[in-house]
Amino acid sequence: MTTIQKLNSTKLPIIAFDKSLEQFRDKDLFPKKMEKAKEILKKAGLPNFKK
Amino acid sequence: MNRPKYLYKSEEEFKVYSFYSEGIKGLIKKMIVFSFTGESNIYNLGFGDYNAETKTIDDEIITNNGDSLKVLATVASTVYAFTEKYPDALVFATGSNNLRTRLYRMGITNNLEEIKVDFEVFGLRVDNNVWEEFISGEDYDAFIVKRKKI
């Protein structure tokens, strides 16, 4: 079975690492969307989770 | 989700992911970022096309590369990866515009039964701004998922 076949047949992810992606971590890459998220969470709060 | 998806890469904290969409417009680099909102355990899912020149991610672009289901399955897979690492995290998602939000809703609707096995899924109703358990066909403005405890 190839890697892509394995990936497609399972819910658990198969991940390769790429150190170059670290530069994007903890940066405000989506300021408009983040602002919208905060606004919604402030107004609507959180759902009632069961568990 | 057991559907065709792209192989993707991540950094070691499992918060940033990238993959290439392959379609009628060629190879397009996509990025997915889980960003802490400042609220306890809530992370915002950001997703879009990577612009190598500006080193930014465009989350408003409509790519039309003909592979939206595969792209959505890949994004969903990164939610699995992220919540494997951070099982108590809540993942918040909303589109950058109505079309994008509908796309997210379609992705959840098409895979709802499978997603509900592992996640609690909530939608924020457009009409009354209240969270409810996700119902297929309803119009939502935002979504929150939380990994179920096993």
N, CA and C atoms of all chains as a GROMACS GRO file, in nm:
protein
  603
    1MET      N    1   0.084  -0.119   0.000
    1MET     CA    2   0.000   0.000   0.000
    1MET      C    3   0.089   0.126   0.000
    2THR      N    4   0.062   0.219  -0.087
    2THR     CA    5   0.145   0.340  -0.092
    2THR      C    6   0.107   0.434   0.024
    3THR      N    7   0.190   0.534   0.046
    3THR     CA    8   0.163   0.629   0.155
    3THR      C    9   0.029   0.698   0.136
    4ILE      N   10   0.000   0.738   0.013
    4ILE     CA   11  -0.125   0.810  -0.011
    4ILE      C   12  -0.245   0.717   0.008
    5GLN      N   13  -0.230   0.589  -0.028
    5GLN     CA   14  -0.340   0.493  -0.005
    5GLN      C   15  -0.364   0.475   0.146
    6LYS      N   16  -0.253   0.469   0.221
    6LYS     CA   17  -0.265   0.456   0.367
    6LYS      C   18  -0.336   0.578   0.424
    7LEU      N   19  -0.296   0.695   0.374
    7LEU     CA   20  -0.354   0.820   0.424
    7LEU      C   21  -0.503   0.824   0.397
    8ASN      N   22  -0.541   0.782   0.278
    8ASN     CA   23  -0.682   0.789   0.240
    8ASN      C   24  -0.768   0.687   0.314
    9SER      N   25  -0.706   0.582   0.365
    9SER     CA   26  -0.784   0.475   0.427
    9SER      C   27  -0.788   0.487   0.579
   10THR      N   28  -0.731   0.591   0.633
   10THR     CA   29  -0.731   0.605   0.777
   10THR      C   30  -0.766   0.747   0.818
   11LYS      N   31  -0.827   0.757   0.936
   11LYS     CA   32  -0.857   0.891   0.988
   11LYS      C   33  -0.733   0.950   1.054
   12LEU      N   34  -0.647   0.863   1.106
   12LEU     CA   35  -0.528   0.914   1.174
   12LEU      C   36  -0.428   0.964   1.071
   13PRO      N   37  -0.378   1.082   1.090
   13PRO     CA   38  -0.293   1.142   0.988
   13PRO      C   39  -0.152   1.085   0.980
   14ILE      N   40  -0.098   1.091   0.861
   14ILE     CA   41   0.043   1.056   0.840
   14ILE      C   42   0.111   1.186   0.803
   15ILE      N   43   0.205   1.229   0.886
   15ILE     CA   44   0.258   1.364   0.869
   15ILE      C   45   0.408   1.362   0.846
   16ALA      N   46   0.451   1.442   0.750
   16ALA     CA   47   0.594   1.467   0.732
   16ALA      C   48   0.624   1.603   0.793
   17PHE      N   49   0.742   1.620   0.847
   17PHE     CA   50   0.776   1.747   0.912
   17PHE      C   51   0.850   1.839   0.817
   18ASP      N   52   0.825   1.968   0.834
   18ASP     CA   53   0.890   2.070   0.753
   18ASP      C   54   0.924   2.187   0.846
   19LYS      N   55   1.052   2.198   0.877
   19LYS     CA   56   1.094   2.302   0.973
   19LYS      C   57   1.064   2.444   0.923
   20SER      N   58   1.057   2.460   0.791
   20SER     CA   59   1.035   2.594   0.736
   20SER      C   60   0.898   2.649   0.776
   21LEU      N   61   0.808   2.560   0.816
   21LEU     CA   62   0.674   2.607   0.854
   21LEU      C   63   0.674   2.675   0.991
   22GLU      N   64   0.782   2.657   1.066
   22GLU     CA   65   0.788   2.717   1.200
   22GLU      C   66   0.775   2.869   1.194
   23GLN      N   67   0.820   2.928   1.084
   23GLN     CA   68   0.816   3.075   1.073
   23GLN      C   69   0.674   3.129   1.078
   24PHE      N   70   0.576   3.044   1.051
   24PHE     CA   71   0.436   3.090   1.049
   24PHE      C   72   0.364   3.067   1.181
   25ARG      N   73   0.433   2.998   1.271
   25ARG     CA   74   0.368   2.962   1.397
   25ARG      C   75   0.353   3.085   1.486
   26ASP      N   76   0.238   3.093   1.555
   26ASP     CA   77   0.212   3.201   1.651
   26ASP      C   78   0.220   3.340   1.588
   27LYS      N   79   0.190   3.349   1.460
   27LYS     CA   80   0.182   3.480   1.394
   27LYS      C   81   0.037   3.510   1.360
   28ASP      N   82   0.006   3.639   1.354
   28ASP     CA   83  -0.131   3.679   1.323
   28ASP      C   84  -0.148   3.682   1.171
   29LEU      N   85  -0.168   3.564   1.114
   29LEU     CA   86  -0.171   3.552   0.968
   29LEU      C   87  -0.309   3.583   0.909
   30PHE      N   88  -0.412   3.576   0.992
   30PHE     CA   89  -0.549   3.600   0.945
   30PHE      C   90  -0.615   3.703   1.036
   31PRO      N   91  -0.567   3.827   1.035
   31PRO     CA   92  -0.617   3.925   1.133
   31PRO      C   93  -0.767   3.949   1.125
   32LYS      N   94  -0.822   3.955   1.002
   32LYS     CA   95  -0.966   3.981   0.988
   32LYS      C   96  -1.047   3.867   1.047
   33LYS      N   97  -1.001   3.745   1.014
   33LYS     CA   98  -1.074   3.627   1.060
   33LYS      C   99  -1.061   3.612   1.212
   34MET      N  100  -0.945   3.643   1.264
   34MET     CA  101  -0.925   3.634   1.409
   34MET      C  102  -1.014   3.734   1.481
   35GLU      N  103  -1.024   3.853   1.424
   35GLU     CA  104  -1.110   3.956   1.483
   35GLU      C  105  -1.256   3.910   1.483
   36LYS      N  106  -1.296   3.849   1.371
   36LYS     CA  107  -1.434   3.798   1.361
   36LYS      C  108  -1.456   3.687   1.464
   37ALA      N  109  -1.358   3.600   1.478
   37ALA     CA  110  -1.369   3.490   1.575
   37ALA      C  111  -1.387   3.544   1.717
   38LYS      N  112  -1.306   3.643   1.752
   38LYS     CA  113  -1.313   3.699   1.888
   38LYS      C  114  -1.448   3.768   1.911
   39GLU      N  115  -1.494   3.836   1.808
   39GLU     CA  116  -1.623   3.906   1.819
   39GLU      C  117  -1.736   3.806   1.840
   40ILE      N  118  -1.735   3.698   1.763
   40ILE     CA  119  -1.840   3.596   1.776
   40ILE      C  120  -1.833   3.531   1.914
   41LEU      N  121  -1.713   3.497   1.959
   41LEU     CA  122  -1.699   3.430   2.088
   41LEU      C  123  -1.742   3.522   2.202
   42LYS      N  124  -1.717   3.652   2.185
   42LYS     CA  125  -1.757   3.748   2.288
   42LYS      C  126  -1.910   3.758   2.294
   43LYS      N  127  -1.974   3.758   2.178
   43LYS     CA  128  -2.120   3.774   2.173
   43LYS      C  129  -2.193   3.644   2.208
   44ALA      N  130  -2.146   3.535   2.148
   44ALA     CA  131  -2.222   3.409   2.159
   44ALA      C  132  -2.168   3.315   2.265
   45GLY      N  133  -2.050   3.342   2.316
   45GLY     CA  134  -1.993   3.250   2.415
   45GLY      C  135  -1.956   3.118   2.352
   46LEU      N  136  -1.966   3.013   2.431
   46LEU     CA  137  -1.929   2.880   2.382
   46LEU      C  138  -2.051   2.788   2.383
   47PRO      N  139  -2.049   2.684   2.301
   47PRO     CA  140  -2.158   2.585   2.304
   47PRO      C  141  -2.154   2.506   2.435
   48ASN      N  142  -2.262   2.435   2.462
   48ASN     CA  143  -2.265   2.344   2.578
   48ASN      C  144  -2.212   2.208   2.536
   49PHE      N  145  -2.089   2.185   2.571
   49PHE     CA  146  -2.030   2.056   2.535
   49PHE      C  147  -2.075   1.948   2.632
   50LYS      N  148  -2.089   1.827   2.579
   50LYS     CA  149  -2.138   1.716   2.662
   50LYS      C  150  -2.030   1.661   2.752
   51LYS      N  151  -1.911   1.644   2.693
   51LYS     CA  152  -1.806   1.573   2.767
   51LYS      C  153  -1.684   1.661   2.780
   52MET      N  154  -1.111   1.152   0.796
   52MET     CA  155  -1.212   1.104   0.702
   52MET      C  156  -1.147   1.012   0.601
   53ASN      N  157  -1.212   0.902   0.574
   53ASN     CA  158  -1.154   0.805   0.480
   53ASN      C  159  -1.186   0.844   0.337
   54ARG      N  160  -1.139   0.956   0.297
   54ARG     CA  161  -1.162   1.006   0.162
   54ARG      C  162  -1.029   1.049   0.102
   55PRO      N  163  -1.025   1.061  -0.031
   55PRO     CA  164  -0.899   1.106  -0.092
   55PRO      C  165  -0.855   1.240  -0.033
   56LYS      N  166  -0.730   1.246   0.002
   56LYS     CA  167  -0.676   1.371   0.056
   56LYS      C  168  -0.531   1.386   0.014
   57TYR      N  169  -0.478   1.504   0.030
   57TYR     CA  170  -0.338   1.527  -0.006
   57TYR      C  171  -0.247   1.496   0.112
   58LEU      N  172  -0.127   1.453   0.080
   58LEU     CA  173  -0.025   1.441   0.184
   58LEU      C  174   0.014   1.582   0.228
   59TYR      N  175   0.032   1.598   0.356
   59TYR     CA  176   0.067   1.733   0.403
   59TYR      C  177   0.184   1.727   0.499
   60LYS      N  178   0.240   1.846   0.523
   60LYS     CA  179   0.353   1.857   0.614
   60LYS      C  180   0.314   1.946   0.731
   61SER      N  181   0.388   1.931   0.840
   61SER     CA  182   0.362   2.014   0.957
   61SER      C  183   0.495   2.049   1.024
   62GLU      N  184   0.491   2.152   1.109
   62GLU     CA  185   0.606   2.176   1.197
   62GLU      C  186   0.583   2.097   1.326
   63GLU      N  187   0.680   2.100   1.414
   63GLU     CA  188   0.677   2.003   1.524
   63GLU      C  189   0.570   2.029   1.630
   64GLU      N  190   0.512   2.148   1.630
   64GLU     CA  191   0.403   2.173   1.727
   64GLU      C  192   0.264   2.144   1.669
   65PHE      N  193   0.259   2.102   1.544
   65PHE     CA  194   0.133   2.062   1.479
   65PHE      C  195   0.032   2.176   1.471
   66LYS      N  196   0.082   2.298   1.457
   66LYS     CA  197  -0.009   2.413   1.445
   66LYS      C  198  -0.013   2.470   1.303
   67VAL      N  199   0.090   2.440   1.223
   67VAL     CA  200   0.097   2.492   1.086
   67VAL      C  201   0.115   2.374   0.989
   68TYR      N  202   0.036   2.374   0.883
   68TYR     CA  203   0.039   2.263   0.786
   68TYR      C  204   0.044   2.320   0.645
   69SER      N  205   0.104   2.243   0.555
   69SER     CA  206   0.100   2.284   0.415
   69SER      C  207   0.083   2.162   0.326
   70PHE      N  208   0.023   2.186   0.211
   70PHE     CA  209   0.011   2.080   0.110
   70PHE      C  210  -0.010   2.146  -0.026
   71TYR      N  211  -0.001   2.067  -0.131
   71TYR     CA  212  -0.022   2.119  -0.266
   71TYR      C  213  -0.152   2.066  -0.325
   72SER      N  214  -0.236   2.157  -0.365
   72SER     CA  215  -0.357   2.123  -0.439
   72SER      C  216  -0.317   2.100  -0.586
   73GLU      N  217  -0.362   1.990  -0.643
   73GLU     CA  218  -0.330   1.959  -0.783
   73GLU      C  219  -0.459   1.957  -0.863
   74GLY      N  220  -0.474   2.050  -0.956
   74GLY     CA  221  -0.599   2.055  -1.031
   74GLY      C  222  -0.584   2.123  -1.164
   75ILE      N  223  -0.696   2.170  -1.213
   75ILE     CA  224  -0.699   2.225  -1.349
   75ILE      C  225  -0.614   2.352  -1.363
   76LYS      N  226  -0.584   2.416  -1.251
   76LYS     CA  227  -0.501   2.537  -1.256
   76LYS      C  228  -0.358   2.510  -1.213
   77GLY      N  229  -0.326   2.383  -1.201
   77GLY     CA  230  -0.188   2.347  -1.166
   77GLY      C  231  -0.169   2.320  -1.019
   78LEU      N  232  -0.043   2.335  -0.974
   78LEU     CA  233  -0.007   2.310  -0.834
   78LEU      C  234  -0.022   2.439  -0.753
   79ILE      N  235  -0.100   2.433  -0.649
   79ILE     CA  236  -0.120   2.552  -0.566
   79ILE      C  237  -0.091   2.514  -0.420
   80LYS      N  238   0.001   2.589  -0.361
   80LYS     CA  239   0.037   2.559  -0.222
   80LYS      C  240  -0.069   2.615  -0.127
   81LYS      N  241  -0.118   2.528  -0.041
   81LYS     CA  242  -0.219   2.566   0.057
   81LYS      C  243  -0.157   2.560   0.196
   82MET      N  244  -0.206   2.647   0.282
   82MET     CA  245  -0.159   2.641   0.420
   82MET      C  246  -0.276   2.646   0.517
   83ILE      N  247  -0.258   2.577   0.626
   83ILE     CA  248  -0.358   2.571   0.733
   83ILE      C  249  -0.287   2.608   0.862
   84VAL      N  250  -0.346   2.700   0.937
   84VAL     CA  251  -0.282   2.744   1.061
   84VAL      C  252  -0.385   2.744   1.174
   85PHE      N  253  -0.350   2.682   1.285
   85PHE     CA  254  -0.434   2.686   1.405
   85PHE      C  255  -0.374   2.792   1.498
   86SER      N  256  -0.447   2.900   1.518
   86SER     CA  257  -0.395   3.014   1.596
   86SER      C  258  -0.473   3.029   1.726
   87PHE      N  259  -0.400   3.048   1.833
   87PHE     CA  260  -0.464   3.066   1.963
   87PHE      C  261  -0.540   3.198   1.964
   88THR      N  262  -0.666   3.192   2.011
   88THR     CA  263  -0.749   3.313   2.006
   88THR      C  264  -0.729   3.403   2.128
   89GLY      N  265  -0.663   3.350   2.230
   89GLY     CA  266  -0.652   3.426   2.354
   89GLY      C  267  -0.756   3.381   2.455
   90GLU      N  268  -0.858   3.309   2.407
   90GLU     CA  269  -0.960   3.250   2.495
   90GLU      C  270  -0.915   3.109   2.529
   91SER      N  271  -0.953   3.062   2.645
   91SER     CA  272  -0.899   2.935   2.693
   91SER      C  273  -0.922   2.819   2.595
   92ASN      N  274  -0.812   2.766   2.548
   92ASN     CA  275  -0.814   2.646   2.464
   92ASN      C  276  -0.886   2.660   2.330
   93ILE      N  277  -0.915   2.780   2.288
   93ILE     CA  278  -0.985   2.798   2.159
   93ILE      C  279  -0.885   2.842   2.053
   94TYR      N  280  -0.883   2.765   1.945
   94TYR     CA  281  -0.792   2.794   1.834
   94TYR      C  282  -0.873   2.824   1.708
   95ASN      N  283  -0.829   2.926   1.638
   95ASN     CA  284  -0.894   2.962   1.513
   95ASN      C  285  -0.828   2.888   1.397
   96LEU      N  286  -0.909   2.826   1.314
   96LEU     CA  287  -0.856   2.756   1.197
   96LEU      C  288  -0.850   2.855   1.080
   97GLY      N  289  -0.729   2.884   1.035
   97GLY     CA  290  -0.711   2.970   0.918
   97GLY      C  291  -0.660   2.885   0.802
   98PHE      N  292  -0.708   2.917   0.682
   98PHE     CA  293  -0.676   2.831   0.569
   98PHE      C  294  -0.681   2.911   0.440
   99GLY      N  295  -0.580   2.893   0.354
   99GLY     CA  296  -0.582   2.966   0.229
   99GLY      C  297  -0.464   2.931   0.140
  100ASP      N  298  -0.450   3.008   0.033
  100ASP     CA  299  -0.341   2.986  -0.064
  100ASP      C  300  -0.218   3.064  -0.021
  101TYR      N  301  -0.103   3.000  -0.029
  101TYR     CA  302   0.022   3.064   0.011
  101TYR      C  303   0.078   3.145  -0.105
  102ASN      N  304   0.115   3.269  -0.075
  102ASN     CA  305   0.179   3.354  -0.174
  102ASN      C  306   0.328   3.361  -0.140
  103ALA      N  307   0.411   3.296  -0.221
  103ALA     CA  308   0.554   3.286  -0.190
  103ALA      C  309   0.624   3.421  -0.199
  104GLU      N  310   0.572   3.511  -0.281
  104GLU     CA  311   0.636   3.642  -0.296
  104GLU      C  312   0.618   3.728  -0.171
  105THR      N  313   0.496   3.730  -0.120
  105THR     CA  314   0.468   3.815  -0.003
  105THR      C  315   0.478   3.737   0.128
  106LYS      N  316   0.494   3.605   0.116
  106LYS     CA  317   0.495   3.516   0.233
  106LYS      C  318   0.371   3.535   0.319
  107THR      N  319   0.259   3.552   0.251
  107THR     CA  320   0.131   3.565   0.322
  107THR      C  321   0.036   3.456   0.273
  108ILE      N  322  -0.075   3.444   0.344
  108ILE     CA  323  -0.176   3.344   0.308
  108ILE      C  324  -0.305   3.417   0.274
  109ASP      N  325  -0.355   3.392   0.156
  109ASP     CA  326  -0.478   3.457   0.111
  109ASP      C  327  -0.596   3.366   0.143
  110ASP      N  328  -0.676   3.407   0.243
  110ASP     CA  329  -0.790   3.322   0.281
  110ASP      C  330  -0.920   3.370   0.219
  111GLU      N  331  -0.910   3.463   0.123
  111GLU     CA  332  -1.032   3.510   0.056
  111GLU      C  333  -1.039   3.464  -0.090
  112ILE      N  334  -0.928   3.411  -0.138
  112ILE     CA  335  -0.921   3.372  -0.279
  112ILE      C  336  -1.012   3.251  -0.306
  113ILE      N  337  -1.074   3.252  -0.423
  113ILE     CA  338  -1.152   3.136  -0.468
  113ILE      C  339  -1.067   3.071  -0.577
  114THR      N  340  -1.004   2.959  -0.545
  114THR     CA  341  -0.906   2.901  -0.635
  114THR      C  342  -0.968   2.830  -0.754
  115ASN      N  343  -1.080   2.760  -0.731
  115ASN     CA  344  -1.144   2.682  -0.837
  115ASN      C  345  -1.046   2.588  -0.907
  116ASN      N  346  -0.976   2.510  -0.827
  116ASN     CA  347  -0.880   2.417  -0.887
  116ASN      C  348  -0.944   2.281  -0.915
  117GLY      N  349  -1.074   2.272  -0.890
  117GLY     CA  350  -1.148   2.150  -0.925
  117GLY      C  351  -1.130   2.035  -0.827
  118ASP      N  352  -1.079   2.064  -0.709
  118ASP     CA  353  -1.052   1.956  -0.613
  118ASP      C  354  -1.100   1.992  -0.473
  119SER      N  355  -1.209   2.067  -0.465
  119SER     CA  356  -1.250   2.122  -0.335
  119SER      C  357  -1.279   2.013  -0.232
  120LEU      N  358  -1.338   1.901  -0.275
  120LEU     CA  359  -1.368   1.794  -0.178
  120LEU      C  360  -1.240   1.734  -0.121
  121LYS      N  361  -1.142   1.717  -0.208
  121LYS     CA  362  -1.013   1.662  -0.162
  121LYS      C  363  -0.942   1.761  -0.070
  122VAL      N  364  -0.952   1.890  -0.104
  122VAL     CA  365  -0.891   1.993  -0.020
  122VAL      C  366  -0.958   1.995   0.118
  123LEU      N  367  -1.093   1.989   0.118
  123LEU     CA  368  -1.165   1.991   0.246
  123LEU      C  369  -1.132   1.867   0.329
  124ALA      N  370  -1.119   1.753   0.264
  124ALA     CA  371  -1.083   1.630   0.337
  124ALA      C  372  -0.943   1.645   0.398
  125THR      N  373  -0.856   1.713   0.328
  125THR     CA  374  -0.720   1.735   0.379
  125THR      C  375  -0.723   1.828   0.500
  126VAL      N  376  -0.802   1.936   0.489
  126VAL     CA  377  -0.815   2.028   0.602
  126VAL      C  378  -0.871   1.954   0.723
  127ALA      N  379  -0.973   1.870   0.698
  127ALA     CA  380  -1.032   1.792   0.809
  127ALA      C  381  -0.928   1.701   0.872
  128SER      N  382  -0.843   1.645   0.790
  128SER     CA  383  -0.739   1.555   0.842
  128SER      C  384  -0.642   1.632   0.934
  129THR      N  385  -0.616   1.758   0.900
  129THR     CA  386  -0.527   1.836   0.988
  129THR      C  387  -0.595   1.866   1.122
  130VAL      N  388  -0.729   1.872   1.121
  130VAL     CA  389  -0.800   1.890   1.249
  130VAL      C  390  -0.780   1.766   1.336
  131TYR      N  391  -0.782   1.649   1.272
  131TYR     CA  392  -0.751   1.526   1.346
  131TYR      C  393  -0.609   1.533   1.403
  132ALA      N  394  -0.514   1.576   1.319
  132ALA     CA  395  -0.374   1.581   1.362
  132ALA      C  396  -0.358   1.679   1.478
  133PHE      N  397  -0.420   1.797   1.463
  133PHE     CA  398  -0.408   1.900   1.566
  133PHE      C  399  -0.468   1.853   1.698
  134THR      N  400  -0.585   1.790   1.692
  134THR     CA  401  -0.652   1.748   1.816
  134THR      C  402  -0.594   1.619   1.873
  135GLU      N  403  -0.515   1.548   1.794
  135GLU     CA  404  -0.437   1.438   1.852
  135GLU      C  405  -0.333   1.496   1.948
  136LYS      N  406  -0.274   1.605   1.906
  136LYS     CA  407  -0.170   1.671   1.985
  136LYS      C  408  -0.232   1.752   2.100
  137TYR      N  409  -0.347   1.817   2.070
  137TYR     CA  410  -0.412   1.903   2.170
  137TYR      C  411  -0.558   1.856   2.187
  138PRO      N  412  -0.578   1.746   2.258
  138PRO     CA  413  -0.712   1.686   2.265
  138PRO      C  414  -0.817   1.773   2.334
  139ASP      N  415  -0.774   1.869   2.415
  139ASP     CA  416  -0.872   1.955   2.484
  139ASP      C  417  -0.899   2.084   2.408
  140ALA      N  418  -0.835   2.102   2.295
  140ALA     CA  419  -0.854   2.226   2.219
  140ALA      C  420  -0.992   2.230   2.154
  141LEU      N  421  -1.047   2.351   2.148
  141LEU     CA  422  -1.168   2.374   2.069
  141LEU      C  423  -1.122   2.440   1.940
  142VAL      N  424  -1.170   2.390   1.829
  142VAL     CA  425  -1.130   2.447   1.700
  142VAL      C  426  -1.247   2.528   1.644
  143PHE      N  427  -1.222   2.656   1.629
  143PHE     CA  428  -1.322   2.750   1.576
  143PHE      C  429  -1.294   2.773   1.428
  144ALA      N  430  -1.398   2.772   1.348
  144ALA     CA  431  -1.379   2.799   1.205
  144ALA      C  432  -1.493   2.884   1.151
  145THR      N  433  -1.457   2.982   1.074
  145THR     CA  434  -1.558   3.058   1.000
  145THR      C  435  -1.495   3.099   0.868
  146GLY      N  436  -1.576   3.119   0.768
  146GLY     CA  437  -1.522   3.158   0.638
  146GLY      C  438  -1.486   3.306   0.637
  147SER      N  439  -1.395   3.343   0.548
  147SER     CA  440  -1.360   3.484   0.535
  147SER      C  441  -1.470   3.558   0.459
  148ASN      N  442  -1.559   3.484   0.397
  148ASN     CA  443  -1.676   3.542   0.331
  148ASN      C  444  -1.786   3.435   0.328
  149ASN      N  445  -1.905   3.472   0.281
  149ASN     CA  446  -2.018   3.378   0.285
  149ASN      C  447  -1.992   3.252   0.203
  150LEU      N  448  -1.923   3.269   0.091
  150LEU     CA  449  -1.896   3.154   0.005
  150LEU      C  450  -1.806   3.053   0.077
  151ARG      N  451  -1.704   3.106   0.141
  151ARG     CA  452  -1.612   3.021   0.217
  151ARG      C  453  -1.683   2.950   0.333
  152THR      N  454  -1.770   3.026   0.400
  152THR     CA  455  -1.844   2.965   0.512
  152THR      C  456  -1.932   2.852   0.460
  153ARG      N  457  -1.995   2.874   0.345
  153ARG     CA  458  -2.078   2.767   0.285
  153ARG      C  459  -1.992   2.646   0.250
  154LEU      N  460  -1.871   2.673   0.205
  154LEU     CA  461  -1.780   2.564   0.169
  154LEU      C  462  -1.747   2.480   0.294
  155TYR      N  463  -1.720   2.547   0.404
  155TYR     CA  464  -1.693   2.475   0.530
  155TYR      C  465  -1.816   2.393   0.570
  156ARG      N  466  -1.934   2.457   0.559
  156ARG     CA  467  -2.057   2.388   0.597
  156ARG      C  468  -2.078   2.264   0.511
  157MET      N  469  -2.049   2.278   0.382
  157MET     CA  470  -2.062   2.164   0.290
  157MET      C  471  -1.967   2.052   0.331
  158GLY      N  472  -1.844   2.090   0.367
  158GLY     CA  473  -1.746   1.989   0.408
  158GLY      C  474  -1.791   1.914   0.530
  159ILE      N  475  -1.849   1.986   0.627
  159ILE     CA  476  -1.898   1.919   0.748
  159ILE      C  477  -2.019   1.832   0.715
  160THR      N  478  -2.113   1.890   0.638
  160THR     CA  479  -2.236   1.817   0.605
  160THR      C  480  -2.205   1.686   0.532
  161ASN      N  481  -2.115   1.691   0.437
  161ASN     CA  482  -2.084   1.572   0.358
  161ASN      C  483  -2.020   1.460   0.439
  162ASN      N  484  -1.967   1.496   0.554
  162ASN     CA  485  -1.893   1.397   0.633
  162ASN      C  486  -1.942   1.392   0.778
  163LEU      N  487  -2.064   1.443   0.799
  163LEU     CA  488  -2.109   1.464   0.937
  163LEU      C  489  -2.109   1.336   1.021
  164GLU      N  490  -2.165   1.228   0.966
  164GLU     CA  491  -2.175   1.106   1.046
  164GLU      C  492  -2.037   1.058   1.091
  165GLU      N  493  -1.943   1.067   1.001
  165GLU     CA  494  -1.807   1.023   1.032
  165GLU      C  495  -1.740   1.118   1.133
  166ILE      N  496  -1.760   1.247   1.114
  166ILE     CA  497  -1.700   1.346   1.204
  166ILE      C  498  -1.755   1.330   1.344
  167LYS      N  499  -1.886   1.302   1.354
  167LYS     CA  500  -1.951   1.294   1.485
  167LYS      C  501  -1.905   1.175   1.568
  168VAL      N  502  -1.843   1.079   1.503
  168VAL     CA  503  -1.787   0.967   1.579
  168VAL      C  504  -1.677   1.016   1.672
  169ASP      N  505  -1.601   1.113   1.624
  169ASP     CA  506  -1.483   1.158   1.700
  169ASP      C  507  -1.494   1.299   1.756
  170PHE      N  508  -1.590   1.377   1.708
  170PHE     CA  509  -1.597   1.518   1.748
  170PHE      C  510  -1.740   1.557   1.787
  171GLU      N  511  -1.748   1.651   1.880
  171GLU     CA  512  -1.873   1.725   1.898
  171GLU      C  513  -1.867   1.841   1.799
  172VAL      N  514  -1.977   1.862   1.727
  172VAL     CA  515  -1.977   1.965   1.622
  172VAL      C  516  -2.091   2.062   1.646
  173PHE      N  517  -2.059   2.190   1.652
  173PHE     CA  518  -2.160   2.294   1.676
  173PHE      C  519  -2.155   2.399   1.565
  174GLY      N  520  -2.271   2.453   1.534
  174GLY     CA  521  -2.280   2.562   1.437
  174GLY      C  522  -2.343   2.684   1.505
  175LEU      N  523  -2.299   2.801   1.465
  175LEU     CA  524  -2.358   2.925   1.517
  175LEU      C  525  -2.467   2.970   1.421
  176ARG      N  526  -2.590   2.965   1.469
  176ARG     CA  527  -2.702   2.999   1.380
  176ARG      C  528  -2.695   3.145   1.336
  177VAL      N  529  -2.719   3.166   1.208
  177VAL     CA  530  -2.715   3.300   1.152
  177VAL      C  531  -2.830   3.385   1.208
  178ASP      N  532  -2.948   3.323   1.226
  178ASP     CA  533  -3.067   3.402   1.261
  178ASP      C  534  -3.070   3.448   1.406
  179ASN      N  535  -3.016   3.367   1.500
  179ASN     CA  536  -3.026   3.411   1.640
  179ASN      C  537  -2.893   3.411   1.716
  180ASN      N  538  -2.784   3.386   1.641
  180ASN     CA  539  -2.652   3.396   1.703
  180ASN      C  540  -2.634   3.301   1.823
  181VAL      N  541  -2.692   3.182   1.811
  181VAL     CA  542  -2.683   3.084   1.919
  181VAL      C  543  -2.617   2.957   1.866
  182TRP      N  544  -2.531   2.899   1.950
  182TRP     CA  545  -2.467   2.773   1.912
  182TRP      C  546  -2.566   2.657   1.927
  183GLU      N  547  -2.566   2.568   1.832
  183GLU     CA  548  -2.645   2.446   1.846
  183GLU      C  549  -2.567   2.330   1.784
  184GLU      N  550  -2.603   2.207   1.822
  184GLU     CA  551  -2.539   2.093   1.758
  184GLU      C  552  -2.564   2.100   1.609
  185PHE      N  553  -2.462   2.077   1.532
  185PHE     CA  554  -2.469   2.096   1.386
  185PHE      C  555  -2.580   2.009   1.325
  186ILE      N  556  -2.665   2.074   1.246
  186ILE     CA  557  -2.772   2.003   1.174
  186ILE      C  558  -2.751   2.029   1.025
  187SER      N  559  -2.748   1.923   0.947
  187SER     CA  560  -2.730   1.939   0.802
  187SER      C  561  -2.842   2.024   0.744
  188GLY      N  562  -2.806   2.116   0.657
  188GLY     CA  563  -2.907   2.198   0.589
  188GLY      C  564  -2.931   2.331   0.656
  189GLU      N  565  -2.889   2.346   0.781
  189GLU     CA  566  -2.907   2.475   0.850
  189GLU      C  567  -2.797   2.573   0.806
  190ASP      N  568  -2.830   2.701   0.819
  190ASP     CA  569  -2.736   2.804   0.778
  190ASP      C  570  -2.657   2.851   0.900
  191TYR      N  571  -2.526   2.834   0.896
  191TYR     CA  572  -2.444   2.873   1.010
  191TYR      C  573  -2.340   2.976   0.968
  192ASP      N  574  -2.302   3.057   1.068
  192ASP     CA  575  -2.203   3.161   1.043
  192ASP      C  576  -2.064   3.118   1.088
  193ALA      N  577  -2.059   3.021   1.179
  193ALA     CA  578  -1.930   2.974   1.232
  193ALA      C  579  -1.948   2.833   1.288
  194PHE      N  580  -1.837   2.770   1.316
  194PHE     CA  581  -1.840   2.632   1.362
  194PHE      C  582  -1.737   2.613   1.474
  195ILE      N  583  -1.768   2.522   1.566
  195ILE     CA  584  -1.671   2.482   1.668
  195ILE      C  585  -1.673   2.330   1.678
  196VAL      N  586  -1.557   2.271   1.679
  196VAL     CA  587  -1.550   2.126   1.701
  196VAL      C  588  -1.461   2.098   1.821
  197LYS      N  589  -1.495   1.991   1.890
  197LYS     CA  590  -1.415   1.947   2.004
  197LYS      C  591  -1.400   1.796   1.999
  198ARG      N  592  -1.281   1.748   2.016
  198ARG     CA  593  -1.256   1.605   2.012
  198ARG      C  594  -1.326   1.537   2.130
  199LYS      N  595  -1.395   1.427   2.100
  199LYS     CA  596  -1.458   1.351   2.208
  199LYS      C  597  -1.353   1.275   2.287
  200LYS      N  598  -1.379   1.260   2.415
  200LYS     CA  599  -1.288   1.179   2.498
  200LYS      C  600  -1.317   1.032   2.473
  201ILE      N  601  -1.211   0.956   2.460
  201ILE     CA  602  -1.230   0.812   2.436
  201ILE      C  603  -1.229   0.738   2.569
   0.00000   0.00000   0.00000
